[in-house]
Amino acid sequence: MYRKFALCKNLQMEKKIDFLLKKSPFVNFIDIKLAGAGNGWTETTLNTRNDLLQHSAFIHAGVLTTLADHSAGMAGFSTLTSENLGVLTSSIEIHLLRPANFEKYGCLSKVIKSGNKLIVVESDVFGFKFLDQMEEKEKKNIAYYLSENDENENENEKENEKNRQKCSILISKCLVTLATVNLPTSFFDSLK
């Protein structure tokens, strides 16, 4: 994958965050999927569809911003200690680093500051490309990443091969500030 550091998964947190994903009609429409979650981080994916593209056949910046924003919200949510708290975006700054024309996108969001009223989260959005679709110049640029990734890989051999066959390319960086809000006490009742 595109992670270069260890993240501890939390299955109970993943269940709550997946519940939040399913409760959001727009997120369901663009089909953001949870790939992993833990305390202070989330990892999400999104497959490209024609109705998510803009006029030049690149994915719409609003879709990438939604991926980064919603993933950041879930990462921020994972740090809350009260059952009755939620988060809403209070500000967002996104830097689109290159045009995005990939089959699949991923977002890794990490909390960088968590307070009582505000939580600051960094979201990195990646596009996935398969090696056989890359030009030689691109392959040389990622050679170091792939060799470093293989050396530190703890997963099984099948996963290692998958990582050798595809690479992720950073396409946007986003900083999201979230405000904590009170939720109705019955918000998570269906999870119990």
N, C-alpha and C positions, 0 to 999 in steps of 0.2 A: 504494500500500500504506500501511501504518500506520507505516513507518519514516520518521523525519525526519532521518536522518543517513546518511552513506555507509558501506557495508559492502563489503569486498572479498571476493568469493566465492573459494573454494578447492575445485576439483573433486575433488582427491585426498582432501581432508578430508570432503567431502560423501559420497564413496563409502564411507569408513570409518564415518561416522555413520549412513548409510543401512543399512549392514551391522548396526550395533548395534540400530537400530530393528527390523529384521527378526528379530533374535535374541530379542526380548522378547515372549513370548506375550500378556501382558496389554496391552501397547502395540499389538500387532497386533489384538487383540480390539476395542479402542476405536477403532482405525484412525487413529492419529496419523501424519501424513505430513510428510516433510522438505521444506521450501520453499527452504531455503538454509543454508549454513554457511560459516564461515571461522575464522580463528584467534581464539578467544575469544567466539564468538557462534554462535547457531543461530536459525533461524526455522522454526516448525512450524505445521501446520494440522490441524483436526479438523472433520468434518461432523457435525451433530446427527443422532441416530437416536432413535427412541422408547425403545429399551432403555437409553439413557444419561440419561434424564430421571428426576427424582424425582417424588413424589406430586402436586406442584403444577404439573407440566408445565414446570418450569425444569430446565436441565441440572444434574445432580448436582454438588455441590461437590467430591466425590472425583474426578470426571472432570477438572474444571478444575485441581485440585491435581496430578493425574497429568500433565496436559499441561505445567504449569509446572515440575514436578519433573524429568520426563524430559528436557525441553528444556534445563533448567539442567545436568543431568548431561552431556548431549552437548556443551554449550558448554564446560563444565569439562574434559571429555575432550579437546577440541580444543587445549587449552593444554599438554598433557602432552608431555614431550620423550622419554620412554622408551617403547619398543614394548611393554614388559611391564607398564605401569601402566594402571589403570582407576580409576574413581571410584564411590563409593557415598554416598548422602545420609546425613549425620550429623545435620543438623537442618534444619527447614523452618518458615518463618513465612509465612502467607498472609493477605492482607486482601482479603476479597470486598467490592467496592465497590458492587455493585448486583446485583439478580437477573438471571440470564442466560437469555434466551430468543431465541437467534439461530439462523440456519440454519448458520452457519459460524463457527469460532473460529480465532484465530491466536495464536501466542506468540512473542515475541522475547526471547531470553535472552542476557544479556551478562555476561561475567566482570568483576567489579569489583575482585577481589583474588585473585591466584594465588600460592600458596606451595608449599613442598615437600610438606607433609602435608595442608593444607587449602586449598580453593578456595571463594571466595564469589561467588555468581552472583545477579543480579537478573533475574527473569522478569516480563514484563508480558503479561497475557492480554487479548485484544481480542475483541469480538463484532462481526461484520460485518453491516451493515444496508444495504439498498438505499434510495436516496433516495425512491423512490415508496412505500415502506412507512413513512416517517417523518411525524410530525406537524410542523406549521409551527414550533413552538417548538424541536424538535430540529434542524430544518434551519437555523434562525438560529444555534443554538449551534455548529454545525459549519462555518458559512460561512467563518469565518476560517481554519480548518484547511485546507479545500479550496483556497482562494485561495492560501495560503502553499505548499501542496503543489504546485499547478500551476506556480507561479513557479520552484520549484527542481527541477522534474521534468526528468530527462535522457533518459527513455525515449521510445519512438516514440509517434506520435499515437494509435494504437489503445489503447495502455496508458493514455495520458492520459484518453481518453474513459471507459475502464473505471473509473479512479480518480474521475472526476466522478460516476459512477453509483452508487458505493458509498462507504461511510464506515465506519471502524472506531471502536468505542467501548470505552474502557478499562473492563474489568470486574473485574480483580483485579491486585494487585501481590504478588509473592512474593520472599522472600529465602531462598536455599538455600545451606547450607554442605555441601561435599562433602569426603569423606576419600579420599585416594589409596590404592589397594590394588594388590597384585601380581596380575597375570593369568598364567594358564598360558602358556608360550612358544608353544603351538600355537593360541592363541585366534584369531588373524587369518590362519592359514595358508590358508584357503579364498579369501582376497582376493588372494593372490599368484599 
